[in-house]
Amino acid sequence: MWFLFVALPLMYNAAKINSFQKFVKQVVRPLIAFSIIFEYIFGLYTFDWWIEILMVPVAVFIGGMLAFSDKKPEHQQVHKLMNGTFILIGLISLTAVIFHLFHHYTDYLNRLTLMQFIMPLSLSLLFLPVLYGIAMYTHYETAFVVMKRQFKLPGVYNYAMLQALIRFNGDLDGMERWKRMVFTKNLQTREEINQAITLVKTLQNAEQNPHTVNEGLGWSPYQVKDLLVSKGIETPDFRNTIDEEFCAISFPFKLTDDPIFSDTITYMVLGEQLIATELHIELKVFNGTIDNTVSLMQLLQCSEVIHQSVFGLPLSDKIKNAIVKAKNATSDNELAKLSVKKELWTNQTRGYSVDFKITHIRHRL
């Protein structure tokens, strides 16, 4: 039962992992949590026969709906409903188990029951190295196959793969960042490969140990890129794009339920290595013929969070009014220039974008 319902599904998930954080979130936590709940509910405690029979098709239906709805953005409402239903059933089952254990705890105070509970958890913990090995193997194999087409010289390709194996040494996230850099910057020499690996290592170290940036130079990108996480807007790693330019751009955050033409907000952090100098919050409105007050208020809230976090002060009324009314405006303070810019689109729905930007003004120290 453990092999069929725990090991096999997680082996499939492990093959799609490309970072250690995802491995912990999508493999380690479900593995341990499901092992404990699985053994409590299905091993140490049994419901009435009609509940046991009913649980199987219900679990299969909910699981299938979760898997299907998770792949398509237009089915997010169904995914939330099924996920909430699954959590509710789990809480009800767990509550029933807790009440049963409270009233019959003497039935479980024996060695056999303890071993029965520990067994799946022990199997899960011992299985973790295998799962991480699967994740590493599939990730490296995919990277090697794709990169073989990128490098023009076989010798450079072999050198690149050897350096990746030695210097990343199981670091899936670092390997993924380096692979992305190889393609975006079209690296073709051994020197470029070494420089790219060193840069990835430097950025990872700075991300794990955020440094303090003098306010006269800019902001720490690893402190400002996550300022909108509370709003549901997550920004990926601060990466090198072209020449000396670095950026971190969030995925568009949908503000409406429309699967295709939803208004979106995107957060961007721009700058150079280890220093951010520009912060952008862009709203895209796909239909300007209707009232867009709600979307503009969402942009205002995000802008206020960023400004308050960076300067410790609220936004000026001038900038607030410009955002709410979607009009152009500029303002300055001692450290930065603030601007609101609206751009109209040439489409039938009169769509437009509103960009709130904070640009740091470099001071001579």
N, C-alpha and C positions, 0 to 999 in steps of 0.2 A: 504493500500500500504506500509506503514511504517512497519507494522507487518510482511508482507510477504517478503519484499525485504531487510529489515534491521535487525529486531529482530530475526527472525528464523535462518538465516545463522550464525549470531554471537552467538546465543545460542549453535549451533553445534560446532563452533570454541572454545567457552569458555570451553567446556567439555574436550578439549585436552590441556589446558594450565597447565603448571607446575611451573611457576614462575611469579612474579609480573611484571618483565620486559617484558616478552612475552605477558602478559595481556594488558599492555599499548600499545605495538607495534602491536599486532594482533587483539585487540578488541577495545580499547579506541580510538585510532587514526582513524581506518576505520569507527567506529561508528559515530564519530562527523563529520569527513570529508564527509562521504557519505550522512549523513543527510542534511548537508548544500548544497552540490552539487545536491543531489536528489531533494530538494525542489526548488532550483533555476531553474534547467533545466526542471524538469517534473511538477513542480507546478506553478511557477510564469511565466514561458515562454513556449510556444509551437511553434514547427516548423511547416512547411507545412505538409499536411497530408501524402504525399508520403515519406517524411523524417521520420516522426513518425512511419510509418509502416515498413520502412526499418531498423530502429534502433533496433527493437525487435529481428529479427533473427540474425542480426550481433552481438548484445550483447550476445545472447545465444550461438552463435558459438564461439566467442572469450572467453567467460567465461568457456565453456566446454573444449576448447583447453588448457586454462591456468590450469584448475584443473587437466586435464589428464597429461600434460607435466611436471607439478610440481612434480609428484610422481616418475618419472624415470630420472636418470641422463643422459641417452643417448638422451633425448629429450630437453636438456637445450637450444639448439639453437632455437627450436620451441617456447619454453617458453619465451625466450628473445624477439623473433619477435612478439608474440602475446601480450606480456606485453607492448612493445613499441607501437604497433598499438592501444592498449587500451588507453594508455596515450595520443597518438596523437589525437584520437577521442575526448577524454575528453578536451584537450586543445582547439581544434577547437570549440567544443560546448560551452565551457566557454567563448571563445573570442566572439562568436556570441551573447551570453547572455550579456556580458559587453557592446558591441556596442549597443545592443538594449536598455539596461538600460540607457546608456549615452544619447541616442536620445529620449527616452520616460520616463525619470526619474519621471516626474510628475504623470504618471499613477500608480506609486508604493508608492507615499507619502501619504498613508492613513492607518488607523488603521487596516482594514481588511487584507491588504497585510502584514503588520507587524506581525499580529497574525498568518497568514498562514505560514510565514517563521519561526517564533519562535516555533511553535507547534512541528515539528519533532525533532528539537534540544533539546527542553525541555524533550520530551519523551525519547530521547537517554540518556540524563544526568541522569534522574530519573531511567533509566533501568540499569545503571552501577552496582549498588549494587546487583541487581538480577543476572547479568552475573558473577560477582565475587563470589557470593554465589554458583552458579552452578559449577564454576571452583573449588572452595574449596571442595564442596561435592563430586564431581567425583574423585578428586585427593585423598582425604582422604579415600574414600571408596575403591578405588583401592589399596592404600597402606595397608589398614587394611586387605584386603582379601589376598594379597600376603604375608604379614608378618605373618599371622596366621600359615603359613606353615613353617616359619623360626624358630620360637621360640618353643622349646621342651616342656616348662612348661606353662600351661594356665595362671598361676598367673603372670609370667613374661610378657607374651603377653598383658594381661590386663593392667599391670603397664606401659608398653611401650606406649600403645595407649593413656592412660590417660595423661602421661607426654608430649606426642606429641601434644595433644589437648591444654593442658594448656600452655606449654612453647613456642610453635611455634605460636599458636593463629592466624591462617590465613596466616602465612608466608609460601607460597607455595615453594619458592626456598629453604628455610631452611629445610623444611620437606623433599624435594627431596634429598638434600645432606645427611641428616641424614639417610634416608632410604637406600641410596647407601652404606653408611658406615656400616650399620647393616649387609648387605649381604657380603661386601668385607672382613670384619673383623670377621664375624660370632659371633656377640655379643649374649650372652645368660644369663647374669646376670643383676640385677638392677643397680649395680655399674657401669658396662660397658655402660649401656644405658644412665645413667646420665652424665658420662664422655664424651660420644659421642655428646650428645646434647650441653654440655658446650663448647666442641671443635668447633662445627659448629657455635655457637654464637660468639665465639672468632674470628674465621676466617672471618665471615661476618662483624664484627666490624672493623677488620683490613683492609678488602677490601674496606669498605666505607670510612675509614680514614687511608690511606696508611701511614705507619710510615717510618721514616728515619733509614736506616741500615748503621752502620759504615762500610766504604769501606774495612776495615781490616777483616771483618767477611763475607761479601757477598753482595747481592743486595736484595732490597725489591721485592718479587715475584709479587706484585700487580702493580709494575711499569715496570718490564721487560717482563711480560707475554703478554702484548698488543703491543709490539714494532713493530709487523708485520701486524697490522690491516690495515695499508695503502696499503699493498700488497695483501689484501684480505684473510689473514691467521688469523683467530680468535682462541684464546685459552680459554678454559673454566676455571672454578674456580680452585684454588690451593687447592688440596685435599689430605687427608691422605690415603695412600695406605697400606703399610705394616710396622708394628712397628712404628718407628719414622720417616719414610720416607714420604715425601710429593712431589707431582708432579702436573703439568698442561700440558696436551698433546693436541695439536690441532688435528682437523680432517685432514686427508691427503688432501692437496690442489692440484687439478689436473692442470697440465701444458699443456696437449694436449687434443684433442677432442676425443680420443679413449675412448669409454665407459667402457672398461674392462681393457686394458693394458696401461693406461695413466701413464706417468711419474708423480710422486707426490713429494711434499715437506711437511714435518712434523716438527713442532716446539715444543720443549720440554723444560720445566723449572723444574729442580729437586732441592731438598734441604731438609730442615727441617722446622718445624713450624716457620712461619714469616720470614724465611731467605732462599733465593735461592743461591745455590752454583755451579750449573752447568746449562749451556745453550747449547742446541743441535739444530742444523738444519740439518735434514737428507733428502737427495735426493734419491729417488728410480727410477732407470732407468730400464725399463722392456725389452728393446731391445738394447743391446750393439753392435749389428752388423751394426747399422746405425749411422749417425752423431748426436751426442747428445749435440752439442755446445749450442743450445738454452736453454736446461734444465740446463746445467752447469752454464750458464750466469745468469739464474734466481737464482740459489743457491748462486752465488757470490754476486748478488745484495742484497739478504736477509742477507747474512753474513756481508756485509758492513754496512747495516742498524743497525744490532745488535751491532757490534763492535763500530761503531761511537756513538751510543746511550749510551753504557756502559762506554767506555773509553774516548770519545770525540776526538778520533784519527782515522785516516784511517787505513785500513788493510795494513800489510807489503806486499811487492811484493812477498816474499817467499810464504806466505799463499795464495795470489791471484793466483799465478801460479799453486800451488798445486790443488786448487779448479777447475780451468779451465781445467787442464790436468788430473783431477781425479787421483792424486797421493798422497801418504802418506807424511805427513810433520808435524813438530812440531815447536813451537816457544813459548817464554816466555816473560812476562813483569813483572813489580813489583807486580801486583795483581793476575795474572792468567796465566795458561798454555793454549795455543792454539794448537789445533791439527786438522789435516785433515786425515781421514782414509777411505780407499776404501776397500769394501768387494765384492768379486765376487760370483755370484750365480751359482749353479750347474744346469743350464737349457740350453735348446737348443738355446735360443736367446742371451745367454751370458749377462744376466742382472746383474746389480750390484747396490750397494748403496754407497753413499759418505756422510760421517758424519763430519760436522764442529762443533767442541765442544770447549766451553770456560769453563775451570774448575778453580774455585777460589782457590787461595793459602792462607790459613788462616795465619794471622799474630798474634803474641803475643802482646797484648796491654800493 
